[in-house]
Amino acid sequence: MAEGENEVRWDGLCSRDSTTRETALENIRQTILRKSECLRSVKETPHRPSDGLSNTESSDGLNKLLAHLLMLSKRCPFKDVREKSEFILKSIQELGIRIPRPLGQGPSRFIPEKEILQVGSEDAQMHALFADSFAALGRLDNITLVMVFHPQYLESFLKTQHYLLQMDGPLPLHYRHYIGIMAAARHQCSYLVNLHVNDFLHVGGDPKWLNGLENAPQKLQNLGELNKVLAHRPWLITKEHIEGLLKAEEHSWSLAELVHAVVLLTHYHSLASFTFGCGISPEIHCDGGHTFRPPSVSNYCICDITNGNHSVDEMPVNSAENVSVSDSFFEVEALMEKMRQLQECRDEEEASQEEMASRFEIEKRESMFVFSSDDDEVTPARDVSRHFEDTSYGYKDFSRHGMHVPTFRVQDYCWEDHGYSLVNRLYPDVGQLIDEKFHIAYNLTYNTMAMHKDVDTSMLRRAIWNYIHCMFGIRYDDYDYGEINQLLDRSFKVYIKTVVCTPEKVTKRMYESFWRQFKHSEKVHVNLLLIEARMQAELLYALRAITRYMT
């Protein structure tokens, strides 16, 4: 952690007690003023002896503190902390020291900031949820601010994540964050990597481990292969993968530790999908979330434009938004009509088991070749790629060679009857938390579709969930896979496939091109379905392998 960050205790700001927060804020104010005065006097008398730190190091340390204060002034759920943080920043500015300002246009690059709930304008129930999240993490992150479109899901998500990262469990705290880094890095998700690098250091993790996976303990290095296969080709996981981790002599994992690790890996692979699928912006206090450059007259510098940090409103681009309203309105009506027709067909006749199996195989085969036109290779940046091995291993290489994904029959091994109980037995209460999260995502509905109300969306939700599982070779015997082609058009399939399999390749154009008349909250809801279906698919393959090892 940076020199400046270590000198300040931010924990007191997470307290529900206003007096505790006030004391913490005063200590922070004094520390920052002292550092600012010191830096200013060094600049005024350059030959004056320093305290052992170079001007650059002192300036960097102060800048990190100021960036943290900026985040608190915008994102803390406690009004007193927001106001005092802003006051401290202004007092520093009055000393002639440049203060940071946020970059970008809110928590998401895809969703206009005005459509996202603003911190400070939430109701009492939402404030309690924000306060819980802030108390647990010391921040109110952009993922939370986008998920807040769906408060019931968000509450379940935060509870599960808190348990995985901070409550009693088989793995030490620094291992949990390092596994989160490993998992997020598989998809080059620098947003999650940066957050967990900070968390890893905060709980006492060894900074040397961050220089690359080869610097971490052998036990964690051994997890790299499972991480890789689970993220990209989970159907290849066998009991031999499990045995290799459980029987590695002094580097062995216990069964309970391994289940904890598997849940963390699947959680962060899926969260990387959400991060890219909803265009989550860098956190204000992290790299790319703020700048110390003053705004230009037109409110952005040319360097902001070249870095993509300009306002969407200021720089209009040709996008799906330019499609006529009548066209996208027609798409909604057509989808509604297909749902009505399918319901009528269901009521009239039922396909044979042979026909259902055939339709599944056709859909599974076709799903392998659903790719976007701008499906180029993404070369991972060094600061992310060092956290995992074999950077060339991914989903595309496998599918493009036309290799066969075996069929996994849910009737033989499913979450409800097998996975849930195994997780709960080896990592108590977590199975229950995950199960609740799956059910909320799957059953969540407001009975609306774009401008329509009182709509039963269960058929559409099931098609999305089952299409994702179909891509992973998972088949439900009682589902007619012919419905998927009726309900999910190509642009939507491209978006689903990209978010789930290669999320680092998601673009704003993909997000805009599907369901063009639907609200942003509905597109976020789609992403919740995508990440939970993906997590369950990965868990099914990993837990089946563990079960086979145990029997």
C-alpha positions as CSV (number, residue, x, y, z in Angstrom):
1,M,0.0,0.0,0.0
2,A,1.2,3.5,-0.7
3,E,3.1,5.4,1.9
4,G,0.3,8.0,2.3
5,E,-2.4,5.4,2.7
6,N,-0.6,3.6,5.5
7,E,-0.5,6.7,7.7
8,V,-4.3,7.2,7.7
9,R,-6.9,5.1,9.4
10,W,-10.1,5.1,7.3
11,D,-11.9,2.4,9.4
12,G,-13.5,4.9,11.7
13,L,-15.5,6.3,8.8
14,C,-17.4,3.0,8.5
15,S,-18.9,3.4,12.0
16,R,-22.6,3.9,12.5
17,D,-21.7,6.3,15.3
18,S,-21.4,9.9,14.1
19,T,-19.0,10.8,16.9
20,T,-16.6,8.1,15.9
21,R,-16.7,9.3,12.3
22,E,-16.1,12.9,13.4
23,T,-13.0,11.9,15.3
24,A,-11.7,9.8,12.4
25,L,-12.3,12.7,10.0
26,E,-10.5,15.2,12.2
27,N,-7.5,12.8,12.4
28,I,-7.5,12.5,8.6
29,R,-7.8,16.2,8.1
30,Q,-4.8,16.9,10.4
31,T,-2.7,14.2,8.7
32,I,-3.4,15.5,5.2
33,L,-2.9,19.2,6.2
34,R,0.4,18.3,7.8
35,K,1.6,16.4,4.7
36,S,0.4,19.3,2.5
37,E,2.2,21.9,4.5
38,C,5.3,19.8,4.5
39,L,5.1,19.3,0.7
40,R,4.5,23.0,0.1
41,S,7.5,24.1,2.3
42,V,9.8,21.6,0.5
43,K,8.7,23.1,-2.9
44,E,9.4,26.6,-1.6
45,T,12.8,25.7,-0.1
46,P,14.1,22.9,-2.3
47,H,17.4,22.5,-0.4
48,R,15.7,22.0,2.9
49,P,16.4,18.5,4.4
50,S,13.4,16.1,3.9
51,D,12.1,13.3,6.1
52,G,13.8,10.6,3.9
53,L,11.1,10.6,1.2
54,S,11.6,12.2,-2.2
55,N,9.3,15.0,-3.3
56,T,7.8,12.6,-5.8
57,E,7.1,10.0,-3.1
58,S,5.6,12.6,-0.8
59,S,3.5,14.0,-3.6
60,D,2.3,10.5,-4.7
61,G,1.4,9.6,-1.1
62,L,-0.6,12.8,-0.7
63,N,-2.3,12.3,-4.1
64,K,-3.5,8.9,-3.1
65,L,-5.0,10.3,0.1
66,L,-6.7,13.1,-1.9
67,A,-8.1,10.6,-4.4
68,H,-9.5,8.6,-1.5
69,L,-11.1,11.7,0.0
70,L,-12.6,12.5,-3.4
71,M,-14.2,9.0,-3.5
72,L,-15.6,9.6,0.0
73,S,-17.0,13.0,-1.0
74,K,-19.0,11.4,-3.8
75,R,-19.7,7.8,-2.7
76,C,-20.0,7.6,1.1
77,P,-23.5,6.9,2.3
78,F,-23.0,9.1,5.4
79,K,-23.7,12.8,4.7
80,D,-21.3,14.1,7.3
81,V,-18.4,12.2,5.7
82,R,-19.3,13.4,2.2
83,E,-19.5,17.0,3.3
84,K,-16.4,17.0,5.5
85,S,-14.3,15.2,2.8
86,E,-15.3,17.9,0.3
87,F,-14.4,20.6,2.9
88,I,-11.0,19.1,3.5
89,L,-10.3,19.0,-0.3
90,K,-11.3,22.6,-0.7
91,S,-9.0,23.6,2.2
92,I,-6.1,21.8,0.6
93,Q,-6.9,23.6,-2.7
94,E,-6.7,26.9,-0.9
95,L,-3.1,26.0,0.1
96,G,-2.3,26.1,-3.6
97,I,-2.2,22.3,-4.0
98,R,-4.0,20.7,-6.9
99,I,-6.9,18.4,-6.0
100,P,-8.4,15.6,-8.1
101,R,-11.7,15.5,-9.9
102,P,-13.6,12.5,-11.1
103,L,-13.2,11.1,-14.7
104,G,-15.9,9.6,-16.7
105,Q,-19.7,9.9,-16.3
106,G,-20.7,7.9,-13.3
107,P,-20.6,4.2,-12.3
108,S,-21.2,2.8,-15.8
109,R,-20.0,3.7,-19.3
110,F,-23.1,2.2,-20.7
111,I,-25.8,3.7,-18.5
112,P,-26.3,7.5,-18.2
113,E,-25.5,8.7,-14.7
114,K,-28.8,10.4,-14.3
115,E,-30.6,7.0,-14.5
116,I,-28.5,5.6,-11.6
117,L,-29.5,6.2,-8.0
118,Q,-27.4,9.0,-6.6
119,V,-25.7,8.5,-3.3
120,G,-27.6,10.8,-0.8
121,S,-31.0,10.5,-2.5
122,E,-31.7,6.9,-1.4
123,D,-34.7,6.0,0.8
124,A,-34.2,4.6,4.4
125,Q,-34.2,0.9,3.3
126,M,-31.6,1.6,0.6
127,H,-29.6,3.7,2.9
128,A,-29.3,0.8,5.3
129,L,-28.1,-1.4,2.5
130,F,-25.5,1.2,1.4
131,A,-24.4,1.6,5.0
132,D,-23.9,-2.2,5.4
133,S,-21.9,-2.3,2.2
134,F,-19.8,0.6,3.2
135,A,-19.2,-0.8,6.6
136,A,-18.0,-4.1,5.2
137,L,-15.8,-2.8,2.4
138,G,-14.9,0.8,3.3
139,R,-16.4,1.9,-0.1
140,L,-19.6,1.9,-2.0
141,D,-18.4,0.5,-5.3
142,N,-19.7,1.0,-8.8
143,I,-20.9,-2.6,-9.1
144,T,-23.2,-1.9,-6.0
145,L,-24.5,1.3,-7.6
146,V,-25.5,-0.5,-10.8
147,M,-26.9,-3.5,-9.1
148,V,-29.1,-1.2,-7.0
149,F,-31.6,-1.2,-9.8
150,H,-32.6,-4.5,-8.2
151,P,-32.4,-4.1,-4.4
152,Q,-33.6,-7.6,-3.5
153,Y,-30.9,-9.2,-5.5
154,L,-28.2,-6.7,-4.3
155,E,-29.0,-7.5,-0.6
156,S,-28.5,-11.2,-1.3
157,F,-25.3,-10.6,-3.4
158,L,-23.7,-8.4,-0.7
159,K,-24.5,-10.8,2.1
160,T,-23.0,-13.7,0.1
161,Q,-19.9,-11.8,-0.9
162,H,-19.4,-10.5,2.7
163,Y,-19.5,-14.1,4.0
164,L,-17.1,-15.4,1.3
165,L,-14.5,-12.6,2.0
166,Q,-14.8,-11.7,5.6
167,M,-16.6,-14.2,7.8
168,D,-15.2,-17.4,9.4
169,G,-14.2,-19.9,6.7
170,P,-11.5,-22.4,5.8
171,L,-9.2,-19.9,4.0
172,P,-7.3,-17.0,5.5
173,L,-8.4,-13.5,4.5
174,H,-5.4,-12.7,2.2
175,Y,-5.8,-16.0,0.3
176,R,-9.4,-15.1,-0.4
177,H,-8.5,-11.8,-2.0
178,Y,-5.6,-13.3,-3.9
179,I,-7.9,-16.0,-5.3
180,G,-10.3,-13.1,-6.3
181,I,-7.4,-11.5,-8.1
182,M,-6.5,-14.8,-9.9
183,A,-10.1,-15.3,-11.0
184,A,-10.7,-11.7,-12.3
185,A,-7.3,-11.7,-14.1
186,R,-8.4,-14.7,-16.2
187,H,-10.7,-12.2,-18.0
188,Q,-8.2,-9.3,-17.8
189,C,-10.7,-7.5,-15.5
190,S,-8.4,-4.8,-14.1
191,Y,-11.3,-3.2,-12.3
192,L,-11.7,-6.2,-9.9
193,V,-7.9,-6.9,-9.8
194,N,-7.3,-3.3,-8.6
195,L,-9.9,-3.5,-5.9
196,H,-8.7,-6.8,-4.6
197,V,-5.0,-5.8,-4.7
198,N,-5.9,-3.0,-2.3
199,D,-8.0,-5.4,-0.1
200,F,-5.2,-8.0,-0.2
201,L,-2.7,-5.5,1.1
202,H,-5.1,-4.1,3.6
203,V,-5.5,-7.5,5.3
204,G,-1.8,-8.0,5.5
205,G,-1.0,-9.8,2.2
206,D,2.6,-10.0,1.1
207,P,3.2,-7.4,-1.7
208,K,5.7,-9.8,-3.3
209,W,2.9,-12.1,-4.3
210,L,1.6,-9.3,-6.6
211,N,4.7,-9.5,-8.7
212,G,3.3,-12.6,-10.4
213,L,1.7,-15.9,-9.6
214,E,5.1,-17.5,-9.4
215,N,5.9,-15.5,-6.3
216,A,2.8,-16.8,-4.4
217,P,3.0,-20.0,-2.4
218,Q,3.0,-23.2,-4.3
219,K,-0.4,-24.1,-2.9
220,L,-1.9,-21.1,-4.7
221,Q,0.2,-21.7,-7.9
222,N,-1.3,-25.2,-8.0
223,L,-4.8,-23.6,-8.1
224,G,-3.9,-21.9,-11.4
225,E,-4.9,-24.9,-13.6
226,L,-8.3,-25.3,-12.0
227,N,-8.8,-21.5,-12.3
228,K,-8.0,-21.6,-16.0
229,V,-10.2,-24.6,-16.9
230,L,-13.1,-23.4,-14.7
231,A,-13.1,-20.0,-16.4
232,H,-13.0,-21.1,-20.0
233,R,-13.8,-24.8,-20.4
234,P,-15.4,-26.1,-17.2
235,W,-16.6,-29.3,-19.0
236,L,-13.0,-30.5,-19.0
237,I,-12.7,-30.6,-15.2
238,T,-12.2,-34.1,-13.9
239,K,-11.6,-35.8,-10.6
240,E,-7.9,-35.9,-11.5
241,H,-7.8,-32.1,-11.2
242,I,-9.3,-32.4,-7.7
243,E,-7.0,-35.2,-6.7
244,G,-3.9,-33.2,-7.8
245,L,-4.9,-30.4,-5.4
246,L,-5.9,-32.6,-2.5
247,K,-2.8,-34.9,-2.7
248,A,0.1,-32.4,-3.2
249,E,2.0,-33.3,0.0
250,E,2.8,-30.2,2.0
251,H,1.0,-28.0,-0.5
252,S,-2.3,-29.9,-0.3
253,W,-5.7,-28.3,0.0
254,S,-8.3,-29.7,2.3
255,L,-11.7,-30.5,0.9
256,A,-13.2,-27.5,2.8
257,E,-10.5,-25.1,1.6
258,L,-11.0,-26.3,-2.0
259,V,-14.8,-25.8,-1.9
260,H,-14.2,-22.3,-0.5
261,A,-11.7,-21.6,-3.3
262,V,-14.0,-23.0,-6.0
263,V,-16.9,-20.8,-4.8
264,L,-14.5,-17.7,-4.9
265,L,-13.2,-18.5,-8.4
266,T,-16.8,-19.0,-9.8
267,H,-18.0,-15.8,-8.0
268,Y,-15.2,-13.7,-9.5
269,H,-15.3,-15.2,-13.0
270,S,-19.0,-14.3,-13.0
271,L,-18.5,-10.9,-11.5
272,A,-16.0,-10.1,-14.2
273,S,-18.8,-10.9,-16.7
274,F,-21.1,-8.4,-14.9
275,T,-18.3,-5.7,-14.8
276,F,-17.8,-5.9,-18.5
277,G,-21.4,-6.6,-19.4
278,C,-22.6,-3.4,-17.7
279,G,-19.6,-1.3,-18.6
280,I,-18.6,-0.7,-15.0
281,S,-16.3,2.4,-14.7
282,P,-13.1,2.5,-12.7
283,E,-13.6,3.4,-9.0
284,I,-13.0,7.2,-8.4
285,H,-10.0,6.5,-6.2
286,C,-8.4,3.9,-8.5
287,D,-6.3,4.4,-11.7
288,G,-8.6,5.8,-14.5
289,G,-11.2,7.1,-12.0
290,H,-9.8,10.6,-11.4
291,T,-7.3,13.1,-12.7
292,F,-5.4,16.0,-11.3
293,R,-5.5,17.9,-14.5
294,P,-7.8,21.0,-14.4
295,P,-10.8,20.9,-16.7
296,S,-10.6,22.8,-19.9
297,V,-13.2,25.4,-21.0
298,S,-15.2,22.7,-22.8
299,N,-14.9,20.5,-19.7
300,Y,-12.4,18.0,-21.0
301,C,-8.8,17.9,-22.1
302,I,-7.7,16.4,-25.4
303,C,-5.9,13.7,-23.4
304,D,-9.2,12.7,-21.9
305,I,-10.7,12.3,-25.4
306,T,-7.9,10.1,-26.6
307,N,-8.2,8.0,-23.4
308,G,-12.0,7.6,-23.8
309,N,-12.7,9.6,-20.7
310,H,-14.9,12.2,-22.4
311,S,-18.6,12.6,-21.7
312,V,-20.9,10.5,-23.9
313,D,-23.2,13.5,-24.3
314,E,-20.3,15.7,-25.6
315,M,-19.1,13.2,-28.1
316,P,-22.0,11.6,-29.9
317,V,-21.2,8.4,-31.8
318,N,-23.1,6.4,-34.3
319,S,-24.7,3.7,-32.3
320,A,-27.7,1.5,-31.9
321,E,-29.5,4.6,-30.5
322,N,-29.7,6.0,-34.0
323,V,-32.0,3.1,-35.0
324,S,-35.5,4.4,-35.5
325,V,-37.9,4.2,-32.5
326,S,-40.5,2.4,-34.7
327,D,-38.0,-0.4,-35.6
328,S,-37.2,-1.1,-32.0
329,F,-40.8,-0.8,-30.9
330,F,-41.7,-3.4,-33.5
331,E,-39.0,-5.7,-32.0
332,V,-40.7,-5.6,-28.6
333,E,-44.1,-6.4,-30.2
334,A,-42.7,-9.2,-32.2
335,L,-41.1,-10.8,-29.1
336,M,-44.4,-10.5,-27.2
337,E,-46.2,-12.2,-30.1
338,K,-43.7,-15.1,-30.2
339,M,-44.1,-15.6,-26.4
340,R,-47.9,-15.8,-26.9
341,Q,-47.5,-18.3,-29.8
342,L,-45.1,-20.5,-27.9
343,Q,-47.4,-20.6,-24.9
344,E,-50.3,-21.7,-27.2
345,C,-48.1,-24.4,-28.8
346,R,-47.1,-25.6,-25.3
347,D,-50.7,-26.0,-24.4
348,E,-51.6,-27.9,-27.6
349,E,-48.8,-30.4,-28.0
350,E,-45.6,-31.6,-26.4
351,A,-42.5,-32.7,-28.4
352,S,-41.2,-36.3,-27.8
353,Q,-38.0,-36.9,-25.7
354,E,-36.1,-37.8,-28.9
355,E,-37.1,-34.5,-30.5
356,M,-36.2,-32.5,-27.4
357,A,-32.8,-34.1,-27.2
358,S,-32.2,-33.4,-30.9
359,R,-33.2,-29.7,-30.5
360,F,-30.7,-29.4,-27.6
361,E,-27.9,-30.8,-29.6
362,I,-28.7,-28.5,-32.5
363,E,-28.8,-25.4,-30.2
364,K,-25.6,-26.5,-28.4
365,R,-23.7,-27.0,-31.7
366,E,-25.0,-23.6,-33.1
367,S,-24.1,-21.8,-29.9
368,M,-20.4,-22.7,-30.5
369,F,-20.4,-20.5,-33.6
370,V,-22.1,-17.4,-32.2
371,F,-19.5,-14.7,-32.3
372,S,-19.6,-11.0,-32.9
373,S,-18.1,-9.4,-36.0
374,D,-15.5,-7.5,-33.9
375,D,-14.4,-10.6,-32.1
376,D,-10.7,-9.8,-32.0
377,E,-8.0,-11.1,-29.7
378,V,-7.6,-9.1,-26.5
379,T,-4.0,-9.0,-25.3
380,P,-3.9,-8.8,-21.5
381,A,-1.9,-6.0,-20.0
382,R,1.2,-7.1,-18.1
383,D,-0.1,-5.8,-14.7
384,V,-3.1,-8.2,-15.0
385,S,-1.6,-11.1,-16.9
386,R,1.1,-11.7,-14.2
387,H,-1.7,-13.0,-11.9
388,F,-2.3,-16.1,-14.0
389,E,-0.5,-18.5,-16.3
390,D,-1.1,-19.5,-19.9
391,T,-2.6,-16.3,-21.2
392,S,-3.4,-17.8,-24.6
393,Y,-5.9,-20.3,-23.1
394,G,-9.5,-19.3,-23.7
395,Y,-12.9,-20.2,-24.9
396,K,-12.6,-19.3,-28.6
397,D,-9.6,-21.6,-29.4
398,F,-11.6,-24.6,-28.3
399,S,-14.9,-23.8,-30.0
400,R,-13.4,-22.7,-33.3
401,H,-11.8,-26.1,-33.8
402,G,-15.2,-27.6,-33.8
403,M,-14.5,-29.9,-30.9
404,H,-17.4,-31.5,-29.0
405,V,-18.7,-30.3,-25.7
406,P,-20.1,-33.3,-23.9
407,T,-23.7,-33.2,-22.6
408,F,-24.2,-32.8,-18.9
409,R,-27.6,-34.0,-17.9
410,V,-29.1,-32.0,-15.0
411,Q,-31.2,-35.1,-14.1
412,D,-28.0,-36.9,-13.2
413,Y,-26.3,-34.1,-11.2
414,C,-28.0,-30.8,-10.3
415,W,-27.5,-27.9,-7.9
416,E,-30.6,-28.5,-5.9
417,D,-30.1,-32.2,-5.2
418,H,-26.3,-32.5,-5.2
419,G,-24.2,-29.3,-5.4
420,Y,-26.1,-27.4,-2.7
421,S,-25.7,-30.1,0.0
422,L,-22.0,-30.7,-0.8
423,V,-21.2,-27.0,-0.5
424,N,-23.2,-26.7,2.7
425,R,-21.6,-29.8,4.2
426,L,-18.0,-28.6,3.6
427,Y,-18.5,-24.8,3.9
428,P,-21.6,-24.3,6.2
429,D,-24.2,-21.7,5.3
430,V,-22.6,-20.8,2.0
431,G,-24.8,-23.3,0.0
432,Q,-27.8,-21.6,1.5
433,L,-26.6,-18.1,0.6
434,I,-25.7,-19.1,-3.0
435,D,-29.0,-21.0,-3.4
436,E,-31.0,-17.9,-2.3
437,K,-29.0,-15.7,-4.8
438,F,-29.7,-18.1,-7.7
439,H,-33.4,-18.2,-6.9
440,I,-33.7,-14.4,-6.6
441,A,-31.9,-13.8,-9.9
442,Y,-34.0,-16.5,-11.7
443,N,-37.4,-15.6,-10.3
444,L,-36.9,-11.8,-10.2
445,T,-39.7,-10.0,-12.2
446,Y,-41.6,-6.8,-12.2
447,N,-44.0,-8.2,-14.8
448,T,-42.9,-5.6,-17.3
449,M,-41.3,-5.7,-20.8
450,A,-40.1,-2.3,-22.1
451,M,-43.3,-0.2,-22.2
452,H,-45.6,-3.2,-21.4
453,K,-47.0,-4.1,-18.0
454,D,-48.6,-7.2,-16.5
455,V,-46.4,-9.5,-18.6
456,D,-45.4,-13.0,-17.5
457,T,-41.7,-13.0,-18.4
458,S,-40.9,-16.5,-17.0
459,M,-40.6,-18.1,-20.5
460,L,-38.1,-15.4,-21.5
461,R,-36.1,-15.7,-18.3
462,R,-35.9,-19.5,-18.6
463,A,-34.8,-19.3,-22.2
464,I,-31.9,-17.0,-21.2
465,W,-30.8,-19.2,-18.3
466,N,-31.1,-22.4,-20.3
467,Y,-29.3,-20.9,-23.3
468,I,-26.3,-20.1,-21.1
469,H,-26.3,-23.6,-19.7
470,C,-26.7,-25.1,-23.2
471,M,-23.4,-23.3,-24.2
472,F,-21.8,-25.1,-21.4
473,G,-23.3,-28.5,-22.5
474,I,-25.8,-28.6,-19.6
475,R,-29.2,-30.1,-20.7
476,Y,-32.6,-30.0,-19.0
477,D,-34.7,-33.0,-20.2
478,D,-38.0,-31.2,-19.7
479,Y,-37.1,-28.1,-21.8
480,D,-37.8,-27.5,-25.5
481,Y,-34.6,-25.9,-26.8
482,G,-36.5,-24.9,-30.0
483,E,-37.9,-22.0,-27.9
484,I,-34.5,-20.4,-27.6
485,N,-34.2,-19.5,-31.3
486,Q,-37.8,-18.1,-31.2
487,L,-37.1,-15.8,-28.3
488,L,-33.4,-14.8,-28.5
489,D,-32.3,-13.0,-31.7
490,R,-28.8,-13.0,-33.0
491,S,-27.7,-9.7,-31.5
492,F,-28.9,-10.8,-28.1
493,K,-27.2,-14.2,-28.5
494,V,-23.9,-12.5,-29.4
495,Y,-24.2,-10.3,-26.3
496,I,-25.0,-13.3,-24.0
497,K,-22.2,-15.4,-25.4
498,T,-19.7,-12.6,-25.1
499,V,-20.6,-11.6,-21.6
500,V,-20.5,-15.2,-20.4
501,C,-17.5,-16.6,-22.3
502,T,-15.3,-13.7,-23.3
503,P,-16.5,-10.7,-21.2
504,E,-13.3,-8.7,-21.9
505,K,-14.6,-8.3,-25.5
506,V,-18.0,-6.7,-24.6
507,T,-18.5,-3.3,-26.3
508,K,-21.0,-0.5,-25.8
509,R,-22.4,-1.2,-29.3
510,M,-23.2,-4.8,-28.2
511,Y,-25.0,-3.6,-25.1
512,E,-27.0,-1.1,-27.1
513,S,-27.8,-3.4,-30.0
514,F,-30.0,-5.9,-28.1
515,W,-33.5,-5.1,-26.7
516,R,-33.3,-1.5,-27.9
517,Q,-36.6,-0.4,-26.4
518,F,-35.9,-2.0,-23.0
519,K,-34.9,0.0,-19.9
520,H,-31.4,0.0,-18.5
521,S,-32.8,-1.7,-15.4
522,E,-34.0,-4.6,-17.6
523,K,-30.6,-4.9,-19.2
524,V,-29.0,-5.0,-15.8
525,H,-31.5,-7.7,-14.9
526,V,-30.4,-9.7,-17.9
527,N,-26.8,-9.4,-16.6
528,L,-27.9,-10.8,-13.2
529,L,-29.3,-13.8,-15.0
530,L,-26.2,-14.2,-17.1
531,I,-23.8,-14.2,-14.1
532,E,-25.8,-16.5,-11.9
533,A,-26.4,-19.0,-14.7
534,R,-22.6,-18.9,-15.5
535,M,-21.7,-19.3,-11.8
536,Q,-24.0,-22.3,-11.4
537,A,-22.7,-23.9,-14.6
538,E,-19.1,-23.7,-13.4
539,L,-20.1,-24.9,-9.9
540,L,-21.9,-27.9,-11.3
541,Y,-18.8,-29.1,-13.2
542,A,-16.4,-28.5,-10.3
543,L,-18.7,-30.0,-7.6
544,R,-19.4,-33.0,-9.8
545,A,-15.7,-33.6,-10.1
546,I,-15.3,-33.3,-6.3
547,T,-18.2,-35.7,-5.7
548,R,-16.6,-38.2,-8.1
549,Y,-13.3,-37.9,-6.3
550,M,-15.0,-38.5,-2.9
551,T,-16.9,-41.6,-4.1
